[in-house]
Amino acid sequence: MHSKKPPRPGMAVRGSHTGRPIMAVLDLLGRRTALRILWELRGDPLTFRALQDAADTNPSVLNARLGELRNAGVIELYDEGYGLTPEGRRLAEALTPISRWANRWAARSKPE
């Protein structure tokens, strides 16, 4: 179980007592539904309710993750709903090579 505090570089996080930036972001993204929220927000902003439905999660977990992701500066609440910030878009772009690797891995891992 991880701390109630959102992960931040320089602070102890899961896997790192020193809070190395890569470990802090992996802790943030590894939290329940965090990656799903980022995925769902890759397009237009979504209201809380629409995001809850799209991410298939409960209001309590969604609220916690939204707070952590806002604190990290990757999402923001706009007039139209929650959306990625410019920094959030850069994070989503940074995940693209991992997605490509995962697709190749899935292709190699298919049962014969």
JOVEN-V252184 format. One record per residue. N is the residue number from 1. PHI is phi in whole degrees, -180 to 180 (999 if undefined). PSI is psi in radians with two decimals (* if undefined). NEAR is the number of other ideal C-beta (glycine too) atoms within 10 Angstrom. Layout:
BEGIN
n = <N & N>
phi = <PHI & PHI>
psi = <PSI & PSI>
near = <NEAR & NEAR>
END
This chain:
BEGIN
n = <1 & 2 & 3 & 4 & 5 & 6 & 7 & 8 & 9 & 10 & 11 & 12 & 13 & 14 & 15 & 16 & 17 & 18 & 19 & 20 & 21 & 22 & 23 & 24 & 25 & 26 & 27 & 28 & 29 & 30 & 31 & 32 & 33 & 34 & 35 & 36 & 37 & 38 & 39 & 40 & 41 & 42 & 43 & 44 & 45 & 46 & 47 & 48 & 49 & 50 & 51 & 52 & 53 & 54 & 55 & 56 & 57 & 58 & 59 & 60 & 61 & 62 & 63 & 64 & 65 & 66 & 67 & 68 & 69 & 70 & 71 & 72 & 73 & 74 & 75 & 76 & 77 & 78 & 79 & 80 & 81 & 82 & 83 & 84 & 85 & 86 & 87 & 88 & 89 & 90 & 91 & 92 & 93 & 94 & 95 & 96 & 97 & 98 & 99 & 100 & 101 & 102 & 103 & 104 & 105 & 106 & 107 & 108 & 109 & 110 & 111 & 112>
phi = <999 & -103 & -61 & -74 & -77 & -66 & -66 & -140 & -56 & 90 & -112 & -59 & -136 & -56 & 87 & -155 & -77 & -89 & 72 & -54 & -53 & -63 & -71 & -65 & -69 & -67 & -64 & -59 & -73 & -82 & -75 & -48 & 72 & -60 & -66 & -63 & -62 & -59 & -61 & -67 & -93 & -68 & -106 & -74 & -59 & -126 & -70 & -55 & -64 & -64 & -69 & -60 & -66 & -65 & -86 & 51 & -137 & -94 & -60 & -65 & -66 & -61 & -61 & -63 & -66 & -60 & -62 & -66 & -70 & -68 & -60 & -79 & 82 & -101 & -133 & -148 & -93 & -103 & -58 & -84 & 137 & -79 & -151 & -74 & -82 & -55 & -66 & -65 & -65 & -64 & -64 & -60 & -64 & -66 & -82 & -57 & -62 & -68 & -63 & -62 & -61 & -61 & -65 & -66 & -63 & -62 & -64 & -71 & -94 & -64 & -64 & -84>
psi = <2.47 & 2.93 & 2.74 & -0.37 & 2.48 & 2.55 & 2.44 & 2.45 & 2.45 & -0.17 & 2.66 & 2.33 & 3.04 & 2.21 & -0.07 & 2.08 & -0.38 & -0.26 & 0.70 & 2.47 & -0.75 & -0.65 & -0.62 & -0.77 & -0.62 & -0.61 & -0.82 & -0.86 & -0.38 & -0.10 & 2.59 & 2.16 & -0.04 & -0.86 & -0.63 & -0.72 & -0.82 & -0.74 & -0.82 & -0.45 & 0.15 & -0.30 & -2.24 & 2.73 & 2.66 & 2.53 & 2.89 & -0.85 & -0.77 & -0.68 & -0.66 & -0.80 & -0.79 & -0.68 & -0.10 & 0.99 & 3.03 & 2.81 & -0.62 & -0.85 & -0.77 & -0.78 & -0.74 & -0.82 & -0.71 & -0.72 & -0.76 & -0.75 & -0.60 & -0.75 & -0.59 & -0.18 & 0.33 & -0.31 & 2.82 & 2.73 & 2.00 & 3.10 & -0.64 & -0.23 & -2.87 & 2.44 & 2.92 & 2.46 & 3.00 & -0.68 & -0.64 & -0.66 & -0.68 & -0.67 & -0.79 & -0.72 & -0.64 & -0.43 & -0.22 & -0.80 & -0.58 & -0.68 & -0.76 & -0.75 & -0.77 & -0.69 & -0.71 & -0.69 & -0.75 & -0.71 & -0.68 & -0.43 & 0.06 & 2.43 & 2.58 & *>
near = <4 & 13 & 11 & 6 & 11 & 20 & 25 & 16 & 15 & 10 & 15 & 16 & 25 & 15 & 14 & 17 & 9 & 11 & 16 & 14 & 13 & 10 & 18 & 23 & 17 & 15 & 23 & 23 & 17 & 14 & 18 & 13 & 20 & 21 & 15 & 16 & 27 & 21 & 15 & 18 & 25 & 13 & 9 & 9 & 17 & 19 & 12 & 14 & 11 & 14 & 23 & 20 & 12 & 14 & 22 & 10 & 18 & 10 & 10 & 8 & 16 & 21 & 13 & 17 & 24 & 20 & 12 & 20 & 25 & 16 & 14 & 21 & 12 & 24 & 25 & 17 & 13 & 11 & 6 & 10 & 15 & 21 & 19 & 21 & 17 & 10 & 13 & 20 & 15 & 11 & 20 & 16 & 10 & 10 & 15 & 9 & 9 & 9 & 11 & 10 & 10 & 11 & 10 & 10 & 9 & 9 & 8 & 7 & 7 & 6 & 3 & 2>
END
